Amino acid sequence: MNAEVGHGSYDDRIDVDPALNALGVARILGRALRYILPNWRLFLLKFGLMLGSFTPLLIVPWPVKILMDHVVLEAPLADSDVRYPPFFQPFVDAVAGLEPAGLLLATLALLGALVVLFGAGAGEPRGNTAFLAQGQDTATQSENMISAGWSMAGGVWGLADLLCNVRLVQRVTDGFRTHLFGRLLRLPMPVLDDQRIGDGIYRTMYDAPAIQGICFDITLMPVVSLLGAVVSVYLMHYSFGHVIPELIWLGAATMPIALLFTAPLAGVARRASQASRSAGSATTNRMEESTANVAAVQSYGVEDRERAAFAEASAESFRRYRYVVAVNIAIEVMSALALVSLGVWAFVLVSEQIIAGRLLPGDFLVVLGLFGTVAGSAITFGRLWVDFQNNAAGVRRVLFYVDLPNDDARRGAQRSHVRQGVVFENVSLTYPDGRRALQDVSFEARMGQTIAIVGPTGAGKTSLAYLIPGFLQPTAGRVLLDGVDLKTLDIDSVRDQVAYVFQEHLLFSDTIAANLRLGRPAATEAELTAAARASGAHDFVADLPDGYQTVLGRDGGTLSVGQKQRLCLARGLVRDAPVLILDEPTAALDPETERALMAALEASSRDRIVFVIAHRLSTVARADRILVMEDGRIVESGTHSDLLANTRGAYRRFVESAEG
């Protein structure tokens, strides 16, 4: 899928070039294997259990031969020209003198023991699975891979193999998607603004499980398949090579032939999987955005339009997955056609020797079992590179966001402790799309001051505030905390010093107490109550049946706008950080609550710096210093009375507009 398809059809705004070549796939393999290392013990246990699962496939044909040739046909064991393999010869020696009835019981006892230990035998690389019900789309298929379990064996051994597989897959997948989620949380604000939430959900939930396919299908399966095929070919050579030497060449040819027929479809499989995942991500985007904005959908009466848009996106997702299924069917058919022809040839060769009397009928079953093991391993081996493309497409989508520059690079640096103040030195800020937000901004805010920032919409007020906790980075100039460039400080320690109350009301679907403790989990009930009183939230919270233990709906949907704003203000006060930033803190407050809040802020501002972005004159006038912004610049700075004295100044116009 090219960049135009990815961007135009599937809503991608950041990951607009999803093309992946063979070299890129190889790089993904190298990176994916690192996620196995923390679980190497489980990985080695799974490897050993998989090797042991070949035991019944290699042993069972020989007891079946004994039953056919020496129990049913009653041919003496010594009459066979076929040599039994070394691991089975001790059993042959032990039963050599038995009558057919005794030989029957001994052989059945051996088979019974194998059934208990290894089950009846699946005969396929993933014959026994622990998958749940799933649909024909990438999302539900991927959901199953989170707890995937499979084994070539049954019985006690197969159960152990299955449980080990489930545990290993869960650990690797959990580590991978948790890593992705942590990186998403630390992306810069401009990237988060461009990224759709549904896309992040899809990559975390449905792309991340692809890691297990890469880690296991490209490590365990090739080795086990090769070993199984090599051992089976060796056994055919050991037991039948002196009778049918051509059989050995047929067995050895299965793997290269399987690769010859399946490898050309690798690129097709990779592109089909990428398109399927992108379409599924677009469907998740549509669902998330429509439900998140359900009030707008209902108020404008566009439910049918949104339903139709979702139906179209969902249909495209299923259509793209059908292409994935079609590619898999083509691979299966081509592999089967190639190997069936070899199987027919082997059938003819063995039949000729049985007719000639050099082999017994039971030898046909042995050859069939061994050749079936070789063919099954060859099909698995041939499919691996193609299957890997599907998983590589998913892992690439995860690694794309893992690789984006984020705040992790600034962890572990010098820690910040704001004791003096914040200084802006000739700071400019230009967004990635070319929009200039700030130009040559300089000012100083000292501990104990309240700094008000005013100006028209788009003047750069919020962009300036975002620089203080490091949500954005200046493109020129410096932001200093106690004289140290913020870029050189540990980002976690910087944000520990800042409490930011956003203009939007950001509340979690949790209790009121949990929301207030978001930035300070150890806060006491007394501190919660004090902050709630200061913000004017305590009275309405106390009137709720469960008080501070009341569980809020999504984004506090059960509260009024003013109530939500008061809780967000209280949360900022509970944080008790040396720097407090309030973005339009009093917009939804009544005058009495506003006066109480500003009085509380004045009382506590001796131990902190308070930045207030506001349009209300009553909020701004009490500040120690007012910054007036226009077009990304500070055009005036001073106290309310000083700025008001300039009859032609920008602040005077702001006051007159507010009063008018």
Sequence and secondary structure as in RCSB ss.txt:
>XXXX:A:sequence
MNAEVGHGSYDDRIDVDPALNALGVARILGRALRYILPNWRLFLLKFGLMLGSFTPLLIVPWPVKILMDHVVLEA
PLADSDVRYPPFFQPFVDAVAGLEPAGLLLATLALLGALVVLFGAGAGEPRGNTAFLAQGQDTATQSENMISAGW
SMAGGVWGLADLLCNVRLVQRVTDGFRTHLFGRLLRLPMPVLDDQRIGDGIYRTMYDAPAIQGICFDITLMPVVS
LLGAVVSVYLMHYSFGHVIPELIWLGAATMPIALLFTAPLAGVARRASQASRSAGSATTNRMEESTANVAAVQSY
GVEDRERAAFAEASAESFRRYRYVVAVNIAIEVMSALALVSLGVWAFVLVSEQIIAGRLLPGDFLVVLGLFGTVA
GSAITFGRLWVDFQNNAAGVRRVLFYVDLPNDDARRGAQRSHVRQGVVFENVSLTYPDGRRALQDVSFEARMGQT
IAIVGPTGAGKTSLAYLIPGFLQPTAGRVLLDGVDLKTLDIDSVRDQVAYVFQEHLLFSDTIAANLRLGRPAATE
AELTAAARASGAHDFVADLPDGYQTVLGRDGGTLSVGQKQRLCLARGLVRDAPVLILDEPTAALDPETERALMAA
LEASSRDRIVFVIAHRLSTVARADRILVMEDGRIVESGTHSDLLANTRGAYRRFVESAEG
>XXXX:A:secstr
  HHHHHHHS  SS       HHHHHHHHHHHGGGTGGGHHHHHHHHHHHHHTTHHHHHTHHHHHHIIIIIIS  
 GGG  S   TTTHHHHHHHTT  HHHHHHHHHHHHHHHHHHH S   STT EE      SSHHHHHHHHTT  E
ES  HHHHHHHHHHHHHHHHHHHHHHHHHHHHHHHTS HHHHHHS HHHHHHIIIIITTHHHHHHHHTTHHHHHH
HHHHHHHHHHHHHHHTTT HHHHHHHHHHHHHHHHHHGGGHHHHHHHHHHHHHHHHHHHHHHHHHHHTHHHHHHT
T HHHHHHHHHHHHHHHHHHHHHHHHHHHHHHHHHHHHHHHHHHHHHHHHHHHHHTTSS HHHHHHHHHHHHHHH
HHHHHHHHHHHHHHHHHHHHHHHHHHHHS  GGGGTTSB    SSEEEEEEEEEE TTS EEEEEEEEEEETT E
EEEE STTSSHHHHHHHTTTSS  SEEEEEETTEEGGGB HHHHHHTEEEE SS    SSBHHHHHTTT TT  H
HHHHHHHHHHT HHHHHHSTTGGG B  GGGTTS HHHHHHHHHHHHHHH  SEEEEESTTTT  HHHHHHHHHH
HHHHGGGSEEEEE   HHHHTT SEEEEEETTEEEEEE HHHHHT TTSHHHHHHHHHH 
